[in-house]
Amino acid sequence: MTNEFVTIGEVLTYLKGITNLEERAKTLHGFVEVDNEYDRYLENGPATLMNVITEQSGEIKECVLWNVNHYLSLNRNKNVIEKATRALSQFGTGAGTSASSCGMTTLHKKIEQKISDMTGKESAVLFPTGFTANLGAISMLVGSKDLILFDRESHSSIINGIRLSNAKRTISFKHNDVADLEKKLTKYEDSFENIFVIVESAYSMSGDLAPLKEITNLKQKHKFYLYVDEAHTFGIYGDKGRGYCFEQGVSDKVDFIMSTLSKATASVGGFLAADKKYCSLLRFSDAYLFQACLTPVDAAVILAALEEIENNPSLIDELHAKNTYMRNSLISKGFDLGTSRSPIIPVFIEDHNKLRLVVNDLYHVGVYSTPIVFPAVKMNQGRIRLIVNYNHSKDQIDYTVNALEEICRRHQVNAEETKQLDMHRVM
């Protein structure tokens, strides 16, 4: 049975109908044992050029990495590393307990104040990860008489937060479709005590940017709370990295601004910025109360990264220049990048067999990016995802684009097979 599967998504879909634990475990284990994509790891942590190790064979391959979200490459920034090293000596290692049980330090409090200032909100709450920030905030904010309207491309952390909430009803709307959102607002606005609209400023699997101005304009006619996940825009959009909400001039119309701190700021953690009363409420969510606070060293990295972003605006400018350069290079080779605009660049390959062949051949010529398949995306929306980082050189971009062109030609992946699918058809 294992040999019949092409992608992990097909395995997971098959397993939904299997109740026997032994069979489920054996089937999944059998697939990953013969599929090297799932046992590779980095020799010395992420960088734009790094050795990738295949666990089973022990093979070590130097590759240009395209699957790391350190947009500004601050995880390798000398100033950030020095400040983190000093903090390690002063504050020690782990937090040792939850934030509510005195796991926080002066570093954590400085981050909350800094985020409050950057987002223009009264207050901010730190969570140990971005995933648990969404999980804790959504499940705590939404009540039993409320409705959640969420974009169909929402991240797993949002979906899991919705599942854990007490919402009376949850309904998705078509991706980035303001008309569909308004249709649902009109239909349901008198049927629930509160309505929450949840979107991402940039979507992690498609690279699309949300139409935030159009969505916030709906508040002129409809009453709802707007929750924006800025995981892939905080730190790289807006003046001094203040985010896409700020860049679009809508921060004051967004009720809840959330982001992870593991991407542009090269650490770990998450935050929710909002009015003080909402932040007080969130400090009693399970995700805040019952897990250890992010470590002091992680906090020091965040502060150092935010300082670098503020003092060096060229970091953001150069990132977006390289994003534009790579996009133009791919388009000139005939690749269709869908409606993406952020430094997340998807190359759509619907045929999963060809997708895996392309990804495998790229690895063997020193270009590494994992295939994106279900459950990260819909079953027939497979793609390669190229994430542009500040430290990627133009030579690395040129090499990657040329390799991708040659390998796609070899496997007869034509222009039609690299086009983004009609979202209305597949939803």
Backbone hydrogen bonds in HBPLUS format (Angstrom, degrees):
<---DONOR---> <-ACCEPTOR-->    atom                        ^
c    i                          cat <-CA-CA->   ^        H-A-AA   ^      H-
h    n   atom  resd res      DA  || num        DHA   H-A  angle D-A-AA Bond
n    s   type  num  typ     dist DA aas  dist angle  dist       angle   num
A0004-GLU N   A0001-MET O   3.00 MM   3  5.45 155.2  2.06 114.0 121.9     1
A0005-PHE N   A0002-THR O   3.23 MM   3  5.80 164.7  2.25 116.8 121.1     2
A0010-GLU N   A0007-THR O   3.16 MM   3  5.43 128.0  2.45 101.3 112.8     3
A0011-VAL N   A0007-THR O   3.36 MM   4  6.78 151.9  2.45 142.1 149.5     4
A0012-LEU N   A0008-ILE O   2.92 MM   4  6.23 164.4  1.95 154.6 157.9     5
A0013-THR N   A0009-GLY O   2.95 MM   4  6.11 153.1  2.03 144.8 152.1     6
A0014-TYR N   A0010-GLU O   3.02 MM   4  6.16 159.1  2.07 143.4 148.9     7
A0015-LEU N   A0011-VAL O   2.91 MM   4  6.19 153.8  1.98 151.0 158.8     8
A0016-LYS N   A0013-THR O   3.26 MM   3  5.44 144.1  2.40  99.9 109.6     9
A0017-GLY N   A0014-TYR O   3.20 MM   3  6.00 157.6  2.26 118.6 123.5    10
A0018-ILE N   A0015-LEU O   2.99 MM   3  4.98 164.0  2.01 107.9 112.7    11
A0024-ARG N   A0020-ASN O   3.03 MM   4  6.30 160.8  2.07 154.3 160.2    12
A0025-ALA N   A0021-LEU O   2.90 MM   4  6.08 170.7  1.91 160.2 162.2    13
A0026-LYS N   A0022-GLU O   2.91 MM   4  5.96 162.9  1.94 146.4 151.9    14
A0027-THR N   A0023-GLU O   2.92 MM   4  5.93 160.6  1.95 147.0 152.1    15
A0028-LEU N   A0024-ARG O   3.12 MM   4  6.27 171.7  2.12 150.9 153.1    16
A0029-HIS N   A0025-ALA O   2.90 MM   4  5.93 163.9  1.92 150.2 155.6    17
A0030-GLY N   A0026-LYS O   2.88 MM   4  5.89 155.3  1.94 142.0 149.0    18
A0031-PHE N   A0027-THR O   3.15 MM   4  6.41 145.6  2.27 141.8 150.2    19
A0031-PHE N   A0028-LEU O   3.14 MM   3  5.20 122.4  2.49  95.4 109.5    20
A0032-VAL N   A0028-LEU O   3.09 MM   4  6.42 170.1  2.10 161.3 161.4    21
A0033-GLU N   A0029-HIS O   2.93 MM   4  5.96 143.1  2.07 146.9 157.1    22
A0034-VAL N   A0031-PHE O   3.26 MM   3  5.71 141.8  2.42 106.6 115.4    23
A0038-TYR N   A0035-ASP O   3.33 MM   3  6.34 166.9  2.34 127.3 128.6    24
A0039-ASP N   A0036-ASN O   3.22 MM   3  5.49 175.6  2.22 114.9 115.9    25
A0055-GLU N   A0039-ASP O   3.00 MM  16  5.49 166.7  2.01 141.7 145.7    26
A0041-TYR N   A0053-ILE O   2.91 MM  12  5.33 150.8  1.99 145.0 154.5    27
A0053-ILE N   A0041-TYR O   2.72 MM  12  5.33 175.2  1.72 171.6 171.1    28
A0043-GLU N   A0051-ASN O   3.03 MM   8  5.58 163.5  2.06 154.7 155.2    29
A0065-LEU N   A0048-THR O   2.86 MM  17  5.12 154.2  1.92 128.9 137.6    30
A0050-MET N   A0063-CYS O   3.00 MM  13  5.65 157.2  2.05 159.0 160.0    31
A0063-CYS N   A0050-MET O   2.97 MM  13  5.65 171.5  1.98 144.1 145.9    32
A0052-VAL N   A0061-LYS O   2.79 MM   9  5.20 168.8  1.80 140.0 143.1    33
A0061-LYS N   A0052-VAL O   2.90 MM   9  5.20 164.5  1.92 146.6 151.4    34
A0054-THR N   A0059-GLU O   2.93 MM   5  5.28 157.9  1.98 150.4 157.5    35
A0058-GLY N   A0054-THR O   2.71 MM   4  5.28 143.4  1.84 155.0 166.1    36
A0064-VAL N   A0366-GLY O   2.85 MM 302  6.11 159.1  1.89 139.8 139.9    37
A0368-TYR N   A0064-VAL O   2.91 MM 304  5.98 176.7  1.92 158.6 159.6    38
A0066-TRP N   A0368-TYR O   3.01 MM 302  6.12 149.7  2.10 179.2 171.1    39
A0387-ILE N   A0066-TRP O   2.90 MM 321  5.11 158.4  1.95 129.9 136.6    40
A0071-TYR N   A0069-ASN O   2.81 MM   2  5.36 131.6  2.05 108.2  92.9    41
A0073-SER N   A0070-HIS O   2.89 MM   3  5.12 161.6  1.93 116.3 122.2    42
A0390-TYR N   A0071-TYR O   2.68 MM 319  5.99 142.2  1.81 142.3 154.6    43
A0076-ARG N   A0073-SER O   3.21 MM   3  5.92 166.0  2.23 115.7 120.0    44
A0077-ASN N   A0074-LEU O   3.19 MM   3  4.64 165.8  2.21  95.7  99.5    45
A0081-ILE N   A0077-ASN O   3.04 MM   4  6.29 164.4  2.06 157.8 162.2    46
A0082-GLU N   A0078-LYS O   2.99 MM   4  6.18 159.1  2.03 150.3 156.0    47
A0083-LYS N   A0079-ASN O   3.06 MM   4  6.24 161.8  2.10 148.7 153.0    48
A0084-ALA N   A0080-VAL O   2.98 MM   4  6.16 151.9  2.06 146.8 155.0    49
A0085-THR N   A0081-ILE O   2.94 MM   4  6.12 152.1  2.02 145.7 153.2    50
A0086-ARG N   A0082-GLU O   3.05 MM   4  6.36 155.8  2.11 147.2 152.9    51
A0087-ALA N   A0083-LYS O   3.03 MM   4  6.19 156.0  2.09 141.9 148.6    52
A0088-LEU N   A0084-ALA O   2.97 MM   4  6.19 145.4  2.09 143.9 152.9    53
A0089-SER N   A0085-THR O   3.37 MM   4  6.72 150.9  2.46 143.3 148.9    54
A0090-GLN N   A0086-ARG O   3.12 MM   4  6.42 152.0  2.21 145.8 153.9    55
A0091-PHE N   A0087-ALA O   2.73 MM   4  5.65 172.3  1.73 158.8 161.0    56
A0092-GLY N   A0088-LEU O   3.02 MM   4  5.01 137.9  2.20 125.0 132.0    57
A0293-CYS N   A0097-THR O   2.93 MM 196  6.23 168.7  1.94 136.1 132.8    58
A0101-SER N   A0098-SER O   3.07 MM   3  5.17 145.0  2.20  99.9 110.5    59
A0103-GLY N   A0098-SER O   2.86 MM   5  5.08 131.6  2.10 140.8 143.1    60
A0102-CYS N   A0099-ALA O   3.31 MM   3  5.46 141.4  2.47 116.0 112.3    61
A0109-LYS N   A0105-THR O   3.23 MM   4  6.60 161.9  2.27 151.6 156.1    62
A0110-LYS N   A0106-THR O   2.99 MM   4  6.20 148.1  2.09 143.7 152.1    63
A0111-ILE N   A0107-LEU O   3.08 MM   4  6.42 148.8  2.18 145.8 154.0    64
A0112-GLU N   A0108-HIS O   3.04 MM   4  6.44 161.3  2.08 153.1 157.2    65
A0113-GLN N   A0109-LYS O   3.07 MM   4  6.32 160.3  2.11 147.3 152.2    66
A0114-LYS N   A0110-LYS O   2.88 MM   4  6.01 157.2  1.93 145.3 152.3    67
A0115-ILE N   A0111-ILE O   2.84 MM   4  6.05 164.1  1.87 160.0 163.1    68
A0116-SER N   A0112-GLU O   2.99 MM   4  6.10 156.4  2.05 143.0 149.9    69
A0117-ASP N   A0113-GLN O   2.99 MM   4  6.24 157.4  2.04 147.9 153.3    70
A0118-MET N   A0114-LYS O   2.92 MM   4  6.17 159.4  1.96 148.8 154.8    71
A0119-THR N   A0115-ILE O   2.92 MM   4  5.99 164.8  1.95 154.5 157.4    72
A0120-GLY N   A0116-SER O   3.01 MM   4  5.80 126.8  2.30 135.7 148.2    73
A0121-LYS N   A0116-SER O   3.15 MM   5  5.07 129.7  2.41 140.5 147.9    74
A0123-SER N   A0274-ALA O   3.05 MM 151  5.73 148.4  2.15 163.5 173.2    75
A0274-ALA N   A0123-SER O   3.08 MM 151  5.73 149.4  2.18 137.9 147.3    76
A0125-VAL N   A0272-LEU O   2.90 MM 147  5.31 150.9  1.98 138.6 147.8    77
A0272-LEU N   A0125-VAL O   3.01 MM 147  5.31 143.2  2.15 141.0 152.2    78
A0127-PHE N   A0270-GLY O   2.71 MM 143  4.95 162.1  1.74 145.8 145.1    79
A0270-GLY N   A0127-PHE O   2.96 MM 143  4.95 148.3  2.06 136.2 134.1    80
A0133-ALA N   A0129-THR O   3.05 MM   4  6.22 131.0  2.30 133.3 146.7    81
A0134-ASN N   A0130-GLY O   3.18 MM   4  6.51 160.1  2.22 154.8 156.1    82
A0135-LEU N   A0131-PHE O   2.96 MM   4  6.19 162.6  1.99 146.1 151.9    83
A0136-GLY N   A0132-THR O   2.78 MM   4  5.62 164.9  1.80 136.0 140.9    84
A0137-ALA N   A0133-ALA O   2.92 MM   4  5.85 163.3  1.94 144.7 150.3    85
A0138-ILE N   A0134-ASN O   3.07 MM   4  5.83 161.2  2.11 143.3 148.5    86
A0139-SER N   A0135-LEU O   3.32 MM   4  6.11 156.7  2.37 135.1 141.9    87
A0140-MET N   A0136-GLY O   3.13 MM   4  6.03 137.4  2.32 135.3 145.5    88
A0141-LEU N   A0137-ALA O   2.90 MM   4  5.96 156.7  1.95 155.4 161.2    89
A0142-VAL N   A0138-ILE O   3.32 MM   4  6.13 166.6  2.34 149.1 151.2    90
A0146-ASP N   A0143-GLY O   3.26 MM   3  5.42 156.8  2.32 116.5 115.8    91
A0193-GLU N   A0145-LYS O   2.94 MM  48  5.56 151.8  2.02 149.9 152.4    92
A0168-LYS N   A0146-ASP O   2.88 MM  22  5.41 134.0  2.09 138.3 152.5    93
A0169-ARG N   A0146-ASP O   3.39 MM  23  6.86 152.6  2.47 153.3 156.5    94
A0147-LEU N   A0194-ASN O   2.94 MM  47  6.37 158.1  1.99 157.2 164.1    95
A0196-PHE N   A0147-LEU O   2.85 MM  49  6.26 161.9  1.88 160.2 166.1    96
A0148-ILE N   A0169-ARG O   3.06 MM  21  6.55 153.6  2.13 148.8 157.2    97
A0171-ILE N   A0148-ILE O   2.85 MM  23  6.24 165.0  1.87 169.5 174.7    98
A0149-LEU N   A0196-PHE O   2.79 MM  47  6.12 167.7  1.80 166.5 170.6    99
A0198-ILE N   A0149-LEU O   2.88 MM  49  6.32 157.8  1.93 155.6 162.4   100
A0150-PHE N   A0171-ILE O   3.05 MM  21  6.50 151.7  2.14 142.1 150.9   101
A0173-PHE N   A0150-PHE O   2.91 MM  23  6.07 145.6  2.02 141.6 146.7   102
A0151-ASP N   A0198-ILE O   3.22 MM  47  6.64 154.9  2.29 170.3 177.5   103
A0154-SER N   A0151-ASP O   3.05 MM   3  5.51 155.8  2.11 123.8 124.0   104
A0152-ARG N   A0173-PHE O   3.16 MM  21  5.91 141.1  2.32 178.6 167.1   105
A0158-ILE N   A0155-HIS O   2.96 MM   3  5.39 128.2  2.24 109.2 122.2   106
A0159-ILE N   A0155-HIS O   3.09 MM   4  6.49 161.1  2.13 153.1 158.6   107
A0160-ASN N   A0156-SER O   2.84 MM   4  6.05 161.3  1.87 153.7 158.4   108
A0161-GLY N   A0157-SER O   3.00 MM   4  6.09 146.2  2.12 133.6 142.9   109
A0162-ILE N   A0158-ILE O   2.88 MM   4  6.16 153.2  1.95 151.1 158.6   110
A0163-ARG N   A0159-ILE O   2.95 MM   4  6.25 154.2  2.02 145.4 152.4   111
A0164-LEU N   A0160-ASN O   3.08 MM   4  6.25 145.0  2.20 140.5 148.8   112
A0165-SER N   A0162-ILE O   3.15 MM   3  5.13 147.0  2.26  98.3 108.2   113
A0177-ASP N   A0174-LYS O   3.02 MM   3  5.30 157.7  2.07 136.9 131.5   114
A0181-LEU N   A0177-ASP O   3.08 MM   4  6.40 155.3  2.14 147.1 154.4   115
A0182-GLU N   A0178-VAL O   2.86 MM   4  6.10 163.6  1.89 151.7 155.7   116
A0183-LYS N   A0179-ALA O   2.94 MM   4  6.13 153.7  2.01 144.3 151.8   117
A0184-LYS N   A0180-ASP O   3.15 MM   4  6.39 154.0  2.22 144.2 149.8   118
A0185-LEU N   A0181-LEU O   2.90 MM   4  6.20 153.5  1.97 150.8 159.3   119
A0186-THR N   A0182-GLU O   2.87 MM   4  6.04 164.4  1.90 154.4 157.7   120
A0187-LYS N   A0183-LYS O   3.10 MM   4  6.25 152.8  2.18 139.1 146.6   121
A0188-TYR N   A0184-LYS O   3.01 MM   4  6.08 154.1  2.08 148.0 153.4   122
A0189-GLU N   A0185-LEU O   2.89 MM   4  5.36 133.8  2.10 150.0 154.7   123
A0191-SER N   A0188-TYR O   2.95 MM   3  5.28 167.5  1.96 121.9 125.2   124
A0225-TYR N   A0195-ILE O   2.82 MM  30  6.21 165.9  1.84 163.9 166.2   125
A0197-VAL N   A0225-TYR O   2.79 MM  28  6.11 168.9  1.81 173.4 177.3   126
A0227-TYR N   A0197-VAL O   2.85 MM  30  6.06 166.2  1.87 171.6 172.2   127
A0199-VAL N   A0227-TYR O   3.03 MM  28  6.45 161.6  2.06 167.3 173.3   128
A0229-ASP N   A0199-VAL O   2.91 MM  30  6.30 162.4  1.94 147.8 153.2   129
A0201-SER N   A0229-ASP O   2.91 MM  28  6.07 163.0  1.93 148.2 149.8   130
A0210-ALA N   A0201-SER O   2.84 MM   9  4.97 159.4  1.88 134.5 137.9   131
A0203-TYR N   A0208-ASP O   2.89 MM   5  5.41 155.2  1.95 151.0 159.0   132
A0207-GLY N   A0203-TYR O   2.75 MM   4  5.15 151.7  1.83 151.9 156.5   133
A0341-ARG N   A0207-GLY O   2.98 MM 134  5.91 166.1  2.00 137.2 132.7   134
A0342-SER N   A0207-GLY O   3.13 MM 135  5.18 174.5  2.14 154.1 152.4   135
A0212-LEU N   A0210-ALA O   2.90 MM   2  5.44 133.9  2.11 105.2  91.3   136
A0215-ILE N   A0211-PRO O   3.02 MM   4  6.30 156.5  2.08 153.2 160.8   137
A0216-THR N   A0212-LEU O   2.86 MM   4  6.02 168.8  1.88 154.8 157.5   138
A0217-ASN N   A0213-LYS O   2.97 MM   4  6.11 142.6  2.12 141.3 151.7   139
A0218-LEU N   A0215-ILE O   3.07 MM   3  5.43 144.5  2.20 105.2 115.2   140
A0219-LYS N   A0216-THR O   3.02 MM   3  5.55 157.4  2.08 112.4 119.4   141
A0220-GLN N   A0217-ASN O   3.09 MM   3  5.77 165.8  2.11 117.2 121.7   142
A0221-LYS N   A0218-LEU O   3.08 MM   3  5.64 151.5  2.16 112.4 119.9   143
A0222-HIS N   A0218-LEU O   2.87 MM   4  5.92 146.3  1.98 152.0 162.9   144
A0255-ASP N   A0226-LEU O   3.03 MM  29  5.30 122.8  2.37 129.3 145.2   145
A0256-PHE N   A0226-LEU O   3.05 MM  30  6.40 154.8  2.11 158.9 160.0   146
A0228-VAL N   A0256-PHE O   2.88 MM  28  6.25 167.0  1.89 172.3 171.2   147
A0258-MET N   A0228-VAL O   2.90 MM  30  6.12 173.7  1.90 162.3 162.3   148
A0230-GLU N   A0258-MET O   2.57 MM  28  5.75 175.1  1.57 158.7 159.3   149
A0233-THR N   A0230-GLU O   3.10 MM   3  5.17 171.2  2.11 113.9 115.0   150
A0234-PHE N   A0230-GLU O   2.90 MM   4  5.44 164.3  1.92 156.8 154.0   151
A0236-ILE N   A0233-THR O   3.10 MM   3  5.46 162.3  2.13 125.6 130.7   152
A0237-TYR N   A0233-THR O   3.12 MM   4  5.59 122.3  2.47 177.5 162.3   153
A0235-GLY N   A0241-GLY O   2.85 MM   6  3.74 140.7  2.00 127.1 128.6   154
A0243-GLY N   A0237-TYR O   2.71 MM   6  4.69 151.6  1.79 148.1 138.0   155
A0241-GLY N   A0238-GLY O   3.03 MM   3  5.10 144.1  2.16 135.7 125.5   156
A0242-ARG N   A0239-ASP O   3.22 MM   3  5.75 147.7  2.33 113.7 121.2   157
A0247-GLU N   A0243-GLY O   3.01 MM   4  6.32 159.8  2.05 144.3 150.5   158
A0248-GLN N   A0244-TYR O   2.90 MM   4  6.02 151.8  1.98 146.5 152.9   159
A0250-VAL N   A0245-CYS O   2.96 MM   5  5.36 165.7  1.98 160.1 157.9   160
A0249-GLY N   A0246-PHE O   2.94 MM   3  4.95 152.8  2.01 103.0 111.9   161
A0253-LYS N   A0250-VAL O   2.82 MM   3  5.27 146.3  1.94 115.3 126.1   162
A0254-VAL N   A0251-SER O   3.23 MM   3  5.22 151.9  2.31  99.7 108.0   163
A0257-ILE N   A0273-ALA O   3.03 MM  16  5.14 172.3  2.04 152.6 154.8   164
A0273-ALA N   A0257-ILE O   2.75 MM  16  5.14 170.2  1.76 153.6 156.9   165
A0259-SER N   A0271-PHE O   3.17 MM  12  5.59 151.3  2.26 142.4 146.4   166
A0271-PHE N   A0259-SER O   2.85 MM  12  5.59 151.3  1.93 160.0 168.6   167
A0261-LEU N   A0269-GLY O   2.74 MM   8  5.02 146.5  1.85 140.7 132.8   168
A0267-SER N   A0261-LEU O   3.15 MM   6  5.87 148.9  2.26 140.6 145.1   169
A0266-ALA N   A0263-LYS O   3.07 MM   3  5.15 164.3  2.10 108.9 113.8   170
A0278-TYR N   A0275-ASP O   3.09 MM   3  5.54 126.2  2.39 108.5 121.0   171
A0279-CYS N   A0275-ASP O   3.14 MM   4  6.48 157.3  2.19 152.7 159.8   172
A0280-SER N   A0276-LYS O   2.88 MM   4  6.13 152.8  1.96 154.5 161.4   173
A0281-LEU N   A0277-LYS O   3.26 MM   4  6.47 150.7  2.35 134.9 142.0   174
A0282-LEU N   A0278-TYR O   2.99 MM   4  6.32 154.5  2.06 147.6 154.3   175
A0283-ARG N   A0279-CYS O   3.13 MM   4  6.36 135.1  2.34 142.2 152.4   176
A0284-PHE N   A0281-LEU O   3.10 MM   3  5.76 158.9  2.14 117.0 121.5   177
A0285-SER N   A0282-LEU O   3.04 MM   3  5.14 159.8  2.08 114.0 112.8   178
A0288-TYR N   A0285-SER O   3.08 MM   3  5.39 140.8  2.24 105.8 116.6   179
A0289-LEU N   A0285-SER O   2.94 MM   4  6.15 164.4  1.96 158.8 163.8   180
A0290-PHE N   A0286-ASP O   2.92 MM   4  5.58 164.9  1.94 150.4 153.0   181
A0299-ALA N   A0295-THR O   3.03 MM   4  6.37 154.4  2.10 148.3 156.0   182
A0300-ALA N   A0296-PRO O   2.83 MM   4  6.13 150.0  1.92 146.9 155.4   183
A0301-VAL N   A0297-VAL O   2.96 MM   4  6.27 150.9  2.05 149.2 156.4   184
A0302-ILE N   A0298-ASP O   3.09 MM   4  6.41 156.9  2.15 147.2 152.9   185
A0303-LEU N   A0299-ALA O   3.05 MM   4  6.36 166.7  2.06 154.8 157.2   186
A0304-ALA N   A0300-ALA O   2.95 MM   4  6.10 161.0  1.99 147.0 152.7   187
A0305-ALA N   A0301-VAL O   2.81 MM   4  5.95 155.6  1.87 149.9 157.0   188
A0306-LEU N   A0302-ILE O   2.89 MM   4  6.12 162.3  1.92 154.3 158.8   189
A0307-GLU N   A0303-LEU O   3.01 MM   4  6.19 149.0  2.10 142.4 150.9   190
A0308-GLU N   A0304-ALA O   2.99 MM   4  6.27 153.7  2.06 144.7 151.5   191
A0309-ILE N   A0305-ALA O   2.95 MM   4  6.23 159.4  1.99 152.1 157.6   192
A0310-GLU N   A0306-LEU O   2.98 MM   4  6.13 157.8  2.03 143.6 149.5   193
A0311-ASN N   A0307-GLU O   2.94 MM   4  6.08 156.4  2.00 149.3 155.5   194
A0312-ASN N   A0308-GLU O   2.89 MM   4  5.75 132.2  2.12 144.1 154.6   195
A0315-LEU N   A0312-ASN O   3.01 MM   3  5.91 166.2  2.03 127.6 130.9   196
A0317-ASP N   A0313-PRO O   3.24 MM   4  6.56 167.7  2.25 150.0 153.6   197
A0318-GLU N   A0314-SER O   2.84 MM   4  5.82 163.4  1.86 147.1 151.0   198
A0319-LEU N   A0315-LEU O   3.09 MM   4  6.27 154.6  2.16 142.0 149.1   199
A0320-HIS N   A0316-ILE O   3.07 MM   4  6.34 168.2  2.09 157.2 158.6   200
A0321-ALA N   A0317-ASP O   2.97 MM   4  6.16 145.2  2.09 141.7 152.3   201
A0322-LYS N   A0318-GLU O   2.95 MM   4  6.17 155.2  2.02 149.0 154.4   202
A0323-ASN N   A0319-LEU O   2.92 MM   4  6.21 149.5  2.01 145.9 155.5   203
A0324-THR N   A0320-HIS O   2.97 MM   4  6.14 160.7  2.00 144.4 148.5   204
A0325-TYR N   A0321-ALA O   2.94 MM   4  6.15 157.3  1.99 143.4 150.2   205
A0326-MET N   A0322-LYS O   2.92 MM   4  6.08 165.7  1.94 150.5 153.3   206
A0327-ARG N   A0323-ASN O   2.99 MM   4  6.12 162.2  2.02 149.0 154.6   207
A0328-ASN N   A0324-THR O   2.93 MM   4  6.08 167.5  1.94 153.2 156.6   208
A0329-SER N   A0325-TYR O   3.02 MM   4  6.19 151.7  2.10 142.8 150.9   209
A0330-LEU N   A0326-MET O   2.94 MM   4  6.19 160.8  1.97 153.0 157.2   210
A0331-ILE N   A0327-ARG O   2.90 MM   4  6.11 167.3  1.91 157.1 160.8   211
A0332-SER N   A0328-ASN O   2.94 MM   4  6.03 152.1  2.02 141.9 149.4   212
A0333-LYS N   A0330-LEU O   3.05 MM   3  5.18 138.9  2.23  99.2 111.1   213
A0335-PHE N   A0330-LEU O   3.11 MM   5  5.50 159.0  2.15 149.5 142.9   214
A0334-GLY N   A0331-ILE O   2.97 MM   3  5.10 160.5  2.01 107.6 113.2   215
A0340-SER N   A0337-LEU O   3.41 MM   3  6.26 160.4  2.45 139.2 141.2   216
A0388-VAL N   A0343-PRO O   2.96 MM  45  5.24 162.3  1.99 156.6 158.0   217
A0345-ILE N   A0386-LEU O   2.80 MM  41  4.98 165.0  1.82 146.6 150.7   218
A0386-LEU N   A0345-ILE O   2.82 MM  41  4.98 176.0  1.82 145.9 147.3   219
A0347-VAL N   A0384-ILE O   2.78 MM  37  5.13 159.2  1.82 155.8 161.1   220
A0384-ILE N   A0347-VAL O   2.90 MM  37  5.13 160.6  1.94 142.1 146.3   221
A0349-ILE N   A0382-GLY O   3.09 MM  33  5.61 153.5  2.16 123.3 131.2   222
A0355-LEU N   A0351-ASP O   2.87 MM   4  6.12 153.4  1.94 150.1 159.0   223
A0356-ARG N   A0352-HIS O   3.02 MM   4  6.16 163.2  2.05 147.1 149.4   224
A0357-LEU N   A0353-ASN O   3.13 MM   4  6.37 155.5  2.19 143.5 150.5   225
A0358-VAL N   A0354-LYS O   2.85 MM   4  6.05 161.1  1.89 153.8 158.5   226
A0359-VAL N   A0355-LEU O   2.98 MM   4  6.19 169.3  1.99 154.0 156.7   227
A0360-ASN N   A0356-ARG O   2.91 MM   4  5.99 160.5  1.94 146.2 151.9   228
A0361-ASP N   A0357-LEU O   2.92 MM   4  6.07 160.7  1.96 147.8 153.1   229
A0362-LEU N   A0358-VAL O   2.92 MM   4  6.10 153.7  1.99 149.7 157.4   230
A0363-TYR N   A0359-VAL O   3.08 MM   4  6.33 155.5  2.14 145.2 151.2   231
A0364-HIS N   A0360-ASN O   3.19 MM   4  6.53 154.2  2.26 144.7 150.9   232
A0365-VAL N   A0362-LEU O   3.11 MM   3  5.28 142.8  2.25 100.9 111.7   233
A0367-VAL N   A0362-LEU O   2.80 MM   5  4.98 156.1  1.85 137.3 138.1   234
A0366-GLY N   A0363-TYR O   2.94 MM   3  5.04 160.5  1.98 108.6 112.5   235
A0372-ILE N   A0383-ARG O   2.83 MM  11  5.25 169.8  1.84 173.4 170.5   236
A0383-ARG N   A0372-ILE O   3.10 MM  11  5.25 145.8  2.22 140.7 149.4   237
A0376-ALA N   A0373-VAL O   2.95 MM   3  5.77 133.6  2.17 142.5 137.7   238
A0381-GLN N   A0378-LYS O   3.09 MM   3  5.28 152.1  2.17 125.0 120.6   239
A0392-HIS N   A0389-ASN O   3.11 MM   3  5.49 160.2  2.15 111.3 117.5   240
A0397-ILE N   A0393-SER O   2.99 MM   4  6.35 154.2  2.06 146.9 154.4   241
A0398-ASP N   A0394-LYS O   2.82 MM   4  6.01 168.9  1.83 152.4 155.2   242
A0399-TYR N   A0395-ASP O   2.90 MM   4  6.02 161.3  1.94 146.0 151.6   243
A0400-THR N   A0396-GLN O   2.99 MM   4  6.09 159.8  2.03 143.8 149.2   244
A0401-VAL N   A0397-ILE O   2.94 MM   4  6.15 169.7  1.95 159.7 161.9   245
A0402-ASN N   A0398-ASP O   2.99 MM   4  6.08 166.3  2.01 151.6 155.7   246
A0403-ALA N   A0399-TYR O   2.93 MM   4  6.03 156.5  1.99 145.1 152.1   247
A0404-LEU N   A0400-THR O   2.87 MM   4  6.03 161.3  1.91 151.9 157.1   248
A0405-GLU N   A0401-VAL O   2.96 MM   4  6.16 157.5  2.01 146.6 152.7   249
A0406-GLU N   A0402-ASN O   3.02 MM   4  6.22 167.1  2.04 149.6 152.7   250
A0407-ILE N   A0403-ALA O   2.93 MM   4  6.06 166.7  1.95 153.9 157.8   251
A0408-CYS N   A0404-LEU O   2.94 MM   4  5.94 160.4  1.97 147.2 152.9   252
A0409-ARG N   A0405-GLU O   3.04 MM   4  6.18 153.3  2.11 144.6 152.0   253
A0410-ARG N   A0406-GLU O   2.98 MM   4  6.22 151.9  2.06 142.5 150.5   254
A0411-HIS N   A0407-ILE O   3.07 MM   4  6.34 148.8  2.17 145.9 153.0   255
A0413-VAL N   A0408-CYS O   2.76 MM   5  4.91 174.7  1.76 153.7 152.9   256
A0412-GLN N   A0409-ARG O   3.09 MM   3  4.89 161.4  2.13 103.1 106.7   257
A0417-GLU N   A0414-ASN O   3.01 MM   3  5.43 129.6  2.27 108.6 121.4   258
A0418-THR N   A0415-ALA O   3.17 MM   3  5.33 152.0  2.25 103.0 111.4   259
A0419-LYS N   A0416-GLU O   3.45 MM   3  5.44 165.5  2.47 102.3 104.6   260
A0425-ARG N   A0422-ASP O   2.93 MM   3  5.31 130.8  2.17 106.3 120.0   261
A0426-VAL N   A0422-ASP O   3.28 MM   4  6.67 148.8  2.38 153.4 161.8   262
A0427-MET N   A0423-MET O   3.12 MM   4  6.03 139.9  2.28 143.6 152.2   263
